[in-house]
Amino acid sequence: MSNKLFVGNVSFRASEDDLKDLFQKAGEVISAKLVKDPATGRSKGFGFIEMANSADADKAIQMFNGTNFMERNLVVDKAKPRQPQKGSRNFRQRSERRREA
């Protein structure tokens, strides 16, 4: 079971420390990461929490999914593996296609 949680609908005022403090009520937090826009440095309104074990992760989902935090109702669920973006290719794939042509 995964210990990594997706947290959505996070207030733009929230910091990683705010999320970590909240989720520590459910158990040991390994890391808290807010996703930020690289150009502005502003939060995109979602992030990821890594809990110490799956029991703490399940408890956090039950405790915080749908609860109000900083005037926003959080969405908390198990994080899904990152999928490659459709149509994106890395440099090696492009180079190989040029050689084949």
N, C-alpha and C positions, 0 to 999 in steps of 0.2 A: 504494500500500500504506500501511496505517496504521502509525504509529509509537507509538500509544497501546496500553498493555497493561492488562488486568484482572489483579489479583493477589488471590486469595482464600485463605481459611484462614490469615490472618495472625494471629500471636500478639497478644493484647491488650496485651502489654508492649512491642511494637515501636513505634518512632516513625517519622515520615516520614524523618528522617535515617538511621535504621537501614536502611530500604528503599533509600534513595538510595545509601548506601555499598555495599550488596549488589549492586545492579543496575549500578553503575559498573564492576564486574568484566567486564560484557558489552559495555560501550561508554559513550558519553556520555549522561548522563541530563539531560533538560531540566527535568523536574519529577517530584516524588513527592507523592502526595496520599492520605492515609488518610481514609476516610469516617467521620464521627463522629456520634453521636447528639446532636441539637441540645439536648436537655434535660439530658443528663448530661455531655456532652463526651467520653464514652468511645468508643473505637474500635468500629466495628461488625464488625471482623475482615476487611475488604477495602479495597482502594484501587486507585489507578491510577498507572502509571508512564508517562511520555512519554519515549521515546528519541529521539536526534538523527536517526536514519535507520532505514529498514526493515530493513537488514542487522543493525544492532545489536538491533532488536526481535526478529527471528527468532533471533538468537544467545541472547538472554536467555530466550526461551521454551525453547529446547533445554537451556540450562544450569540453569534454576531450576524448571521445571515438575516437581512431584513431589519436589523436594529438601527436606530438613529444615532449617528456619530457626526458631530459638528454640522448639524442641520441637514444631513444627507442620510438616506437609508442605504446601508452597505449591502453589496452583493458579495457573498463569500461562498466559494466552491473549490473543489479540488482543481488544481492547475492541470491543464491538458498539455501534452508535449507540443512544442513549437513545430508548426508545419511550414515547409518551405513555401515561399510566396510564388504564386502562379506566374510563370513567365520570367522569373528571375533566374539568371545563370551566373555562375562565378566566372572568373577570368579564364581558368583552365578550359572550361567547356567552350567558351567563345574561341579560344585559340585553336582547339582541336577542330572545330567546325571550319575555320578558315583553311586549315591544312588539308582537310578532306575535299574542299571545293577546287 
